[in-house]
């Protein structure tokens, strides 16, 4: 390291909130951004997407992605649009999913701007998208390979090794070497019992660790999801109804299909047609299928030698007409569609068509954020508003725990795999209560110093451990 110029880490997002992951490494005049995510959720957070970065995008030497969820990669098209010209390092699975997720995100931003202009509610005239689908396609040209388990120099003095994170296809935790110092970034960690992905790899050697805390205050009970799903499908099939499953397009759809196949194989549910009605989910399903055929190292090896979900009567609706036809089809069958919290997408049409019939069931398989239609259903709401109309809820509503995130116990166990005790643990990517709870657990249970990072905070990485400059804002 250059004398008198210590390497630093600046938290540019996902500090005391769950989304917007961006972590800036600066060493010997080089700048590398770990993750490049969008803020999501409340308007006060989404407005941060429009604020310029504290450093010029053109000054960045490289970006490294942990995985392809929008809150970790979705700002990339804007970064490129604003002048970033370097490589974006990502694993094969992340590159495959980013090619699906980012153009879709650009399309949604364009749709939102068009809607704002039609309704006239934007304070900008005309309203413009944060970035377009074409911007996203241009950003994809910057993706380069980050091979599993190998050290890659992403900029002079900055070498990165990805390790399995067990969250979604391609998801990695990163070991970053800066000379003789190592810093580990967890990315988003999976729960360790994902049916398609191997469990997270150990931390290994790390002087400092940056760890997510999405469920840092929760110890989730052992899931009985398979049993509950079997009960619902069997009941609905017996009464000739339809099982409607709002599911996130990437990974959650695949997990639901895996459970249905295993239950059918065991004779615990009848063999029903299973429809996937989400263009993004269909593309993600193809990415998982191709990864299995290619013997991808971040899929469980037992999936390599057979086509995924080949035992299901699996059918996919690609066109709008095929989607609309499903609402006229008689049960019994299973219908999986996005979005997972019923905030938009084709699932709304299916809910509007099926909620009023007691023969049917809606199965919620993921987190339902407050204020969403999914949360209203989970809370026992008797009506649901869609397309300007209120629809009576007569269908059965069930909830299953199919989380793709590590809980508090998993996170502490992962931190405990460090080959030597880290000097400091920085807690990120969680709401304040969850982040503080995990930091407290790291301190009490692991006897490691831990702090919850603040937005804009800059810290030195040269040992000590000395805290750096105060937050920029």
N, C-alpha and C positions, 0 to 999 in steps of 0.2 A: 504494500500500500504506500502511496505517496506520503512522505512525512508531513504531518500537520493537516492532512486532508482525510479525515476518517470516512469510511463508507457509511452511508445513511439509508434509512428506510422511512418513507413518508406514507401515511395512511390517507389516501385520496378517496376512499369510499368504504362502505360496509363497516363503518366504525359506529357502534351503538345503534346500528340498524342492520337489517338482514340483507339488503340488496346493494347494488352499486360497487361490487368488489373492484378495487384498483389499488395496487401497492407499488410504490415507486422505489426502486433500488438505484442508488447513485454511488459509483465507485470509480475513482481515478478518471474523472471526467466523462464517464460513460453512464447512460441512463437506460434502465430496463424496467418495463412495466409488467408486473405479474397480475394477470387478469385485467379485463377491460369491460366491466359490466355496466348494465343500465340500472338506474334506480327504478323501482316499481312500487306500487301501493299508493299511499296518500298523495294528494296533489303537491304538498309541501316537499315531498321527496322527489317526485317526478320532475318538478321544476329544476332540480339540481342538474338534470341531464342537459339543460340548456346553458349552464354556466361554463365558461371556458376553463380548461385545466390550468392549474397554477404554473405548469411548464408548457412550452410550445410543443405540440405533437411532432413537429419536424426535428426537434432536438432529441427525440427518443431513438435509441439504437435498435431496440427490439422489443417485442411483446411476447410473453409466454402465457399460455392459457392452461388453467387446470381442467376445465371441462366446458361443455357447449350449452349450458343453461344461459338464458338471456341475461340474468343478473351477474354473470361472469364473463360473457363475451359480447353482449348486445350493444356496447358502445363502440365496438371496433369500426363499423362503417363510418361513424361520425369522426373518429380519430383519423381515418384515412382521408376522409373528405376535407379535414382541417389541416392536412399536410404531412401526416405520418407516411413515410416511404420505406420503412424497413421490413424485416421478416417477422412473421407471427408464428411462433413455434407451438406445435400442438401434436398430440398423439393421433394415430390413425383414426381411432373411433371419434375423437373430438372433431377432427377435420370432416369426417363424414357427416356428423350431426350438424356441425356449423353450416354446412352447405344446404341444410334443410331449414335450420332455425333462422339464420340471418336474413335470407331473402323474404321469408315470411314476415319477419319483424319489420323490414322495410315496407312491405306491402301494407301492413297494419298502420304504420305511421302515415302513409299516404292516404289511406282510407279515413283516418282520424282527421287529417287536415281538410279533406274534401267535405266531411260531415260538418266540421266547424265552420267552413265557409258557407255551406248551405243554410246552417242554422244561425249564423252570424253571432256566435257566442264568444269567439276569440277576440282578445284585445289587439291582435295583430291583423292587419288587413293588407293582403290576404294572409290567412294562416298558412304556414309552411310546415312540411314534415321535418322531424329531427334529421331524418335521412330517408332516402328512397330505396326501392328495390334494386335499382341500378347501382346505387352507392354500395349496397350490401354485396352485390355481385363483384364489384371492383375490389372490395375488401378481401374477398375470398382468394384473389390472385396472390395475396401476401402470405398465405398459409404454407408452412414448410414442416417437414416431418420432425417429430421429437420421439426418437425410438425408446421403447421401454427398457428400463434398467441400464441404459448406457448414458455416460456423461457427454453432454453436448455443450460446446462453448457458444453461447448465444450472443456474446459481445466480449471484447477483450477484458479479461479479468473476471468474467461471470460465466460459470459453468453450471448446467442444470441436469439433474437426473430425475426422471419421473418414476413414481411408484404407484401401484394400484391403490385406488381410493375406494372402490366398491360402491360407487354412488350411481352412476349411469355409465353406459358404454363410453370408453375412452377417458373417464374421469381419473385424474392423477393427483396425488400429493407430490410436492416438488422439494427436492433437496438441492439447495443452491449453494455453490462453493464460491467464496470470494477470497482468493488466496488461501490462507490457512484457517479461515473462518467458514462455518456452515450455518445456514438458516433454513429451517424447514417450514413450508407452507402446506397446511392440511388440505386446502381446497375444501370441497364438501365431502365428508366421509360417509360411507354407507354403514348400515347397522351390523354388518358381519354375517348376516344370514340371508343375503339377497339370493334368490333362487337361480339367477343367471350369471352373477358376477362373483369372482373370488373376493374374500374379505380383504379389508385394507392391509397393506404391508406395514411392517414396523417403521417407526420414525427413523431408526438408525442413528448415526452420529449427527448431533445438532447442538450448536452453541446457543441458538435462539430458536424459538418456535412461534409461528403465527397460526392460531387454531380457530376454527369456526365454532359457533356456539348456538346454532339454530335451536336445538333442544337442550341447551346447557342447563336448564332448570327442571328437566323432566326425565324420569326413569320409566320408560314405556314398559308395560307388562308384556310378557310373552304373548305373541299374537295368536289368537284363535280364528284368524281370518278365513282359513280354509274351511273349518267346520261351519262357520256362519254363512260363508258363501254357498256351501253345499245345501244348507237348510233352505236358504232363500230360493236358489235355483229349483230345487225339488218341489217346493210349495208352489211356486209360480207356474212351473211346467204342469203340475197336476190340475191347475185351474185354467190352463190354456192362455196364460198371460205372457207378457214380455218383460224381461229383466233389462232395465235401462241403466247403463253404467257410465256416468260422466267420468272421464279419465284424462289425465295429462297425456299429450300425444307422444312424448318421449319417455320411454322406460316404463311408465306406469301401465300403459296399454299392454306391453310385453309381459309384465308381471301378472296382470289379470289373466291373460291368455295362458300363461304357464300354469296357474292354479286351476283354471278350467280344464286344461288337458290332463293334469294329474288326477283331478277328481273324477273325470270321465274314465280314465284308465283304471282307476280303482273301483269303478262301478258305483260311485257315490252320487253321481248326478246322471240324468238321462243324456243321451247324445243328441244335442240340439244344434241347429244352425247358429253360428256365431258371426255377427256382422260387425265389421270395423268401418265406421263412417267418419273419417277425418283424413283429408289429403295429407296433412303433416304426419299423422300417425301411420299411414300407409307407407310413407317414405321412410320414417324411422324404423318401421318393421322390416323394410327391405335392408336397411343398414345393419340391423342386428342379424338378419338372415345371412347377409354377405360376410359379416364378421365370423359367424359360426362356420361357414364354408371355407373361410381363409384360415381357420384355426387361430383366431385372434387370441393373444395371451391374456387379455383382460376379460374373456368369457370363461366360464367354468369348462374344463376340458371335456366333461361328459356331454356337452352340447355340440362338440365339434363334428361328430361322425354321423349326424342325422339332421334332416331339415327341421327347423324349428316349427312346432305346432302342427306337424303333418298329420297328427291323429284327430285334429279337430275338423269339423265341417266349417272351415273358415272362409268367409266371403267378404269382399271389400267393395264398398260403394265409392266410386271415383267421381262420377258426375253429379250435378245438382239433381238431375232427373232420377238417378238411382237412389239418391238420398231421400227424395220426396216419396218415392215408391215404398220405402220402408214404413212410412206412416200409414199406409193402406194395407200392409201385410198383417195377416192374422197370426197370433202366437200358437204354440210357444216358440220363442227364440230369445237369444241374448243379443243386445245391441250396445256396442261400446262406441262412444263418440266424445269429442272435445267441445268445450273446455272442461277441465276437471272440477272447477268451482262454479260451472254454469254461468260464467260471466259473459259468454258470447259463443259464437260458433254454431255448428249444426245441431249440437245437443239441445239448443233452445227449442227448435222445431219439434224434436222428438218428445221433449218434456210437455210441450203444449198439447201434443197429440195423445200422450199416454197417461198424464197425471190424473185425469178424471175417472179412470177405470180401476176399480178395486182389484181386478185380476192381476194387475201389473205391479211391479216393484221398481223403485229407484235405489241403487246401491252406491253409496258414497265411499270412495276408496282412498281419499287423500285429505290433506288439511284443507279446511274450509275457512277462508279468511273472513273476519267480521264484515258485515255489510254485503256479502255476496249472496246470490240466490242459493248456492250450496249451503251456506250457513243458515239461511232461512229454513231450508228443508230439514237440515240436521237439528234445528231448534224446535221442530214440530209445527212449523207454520202451516196454516190451513189453506192459505191462498198464495199464489206466486205470480208476480207481474212479469209478463213478457210481451213484447211488441205492442205495448200500450194497453193490454188487456189483462185482467185478473183471471187466473185459472184456479179452479178448486182442486185441492190436493186430496184425492181419495186413494191413490195408490199407496202401497206399503213403502216405507222409507227405512233403509237399513244402513248402518255405518260399519266399515271394516278398517282395521289398522294395517295399512300397507305402506309404511313410511320408507322412503329411500334415504333417510337421514339417520346418522348415529344419534343415540340419546346421550344423556349425561354420563351414564356408566361406560358406554362405548368410547366416548371422547376421553375420559380419564384413563381407560385401559390403553388406548392408543398412545397417549402421552407417556404412559408408563413403559412403553417399549423403547424409548430412547436409550441408546447404548451407554450414554453418560448423562447425568442430570443436566438439563439445559440451564444456562445462567438466568434466563428470563423467558416467560411465556406471555405473548401478547394475544389477547382474546378479541376476536372480531366476528363479524357476520352473525349478529344476534341482536334481538331487542335488548334494551338496557337491563331488564330484570334477568333474562336468560344469561347474558354475558357476565353480569356481576355474580350470579350464582355459580357459573362454571369457574370463574376466577377464584372465588372463595373455596370451591372444591379442590382446585389445583393446589392452593396454598395449604389447606387443612389435610387433605388425603394424600397428596404426593410430596408435601413439604417443598414445593417449588415456588419461587416468586412469580406472581402473575398480576398483570394489569389489564384493564379494559381500555383499548386504544380509543383515542379521540380523533374526530375528523380533522384532518390537516396536521396532526401531530407528526413531528419528525424526531427520530431517535437514532443514536449512533450505534454502529454494529461492531465496534472495534474492541469490545470487552470492557468489563468494569463492574457493573454496567451503568454508564452514565446516561441520564435522560437528556434529550436534546432540547430544541427550541419549543416554545409553547405553540398551541394550535394556531393555525393561520386564520381560523374563523369557524 
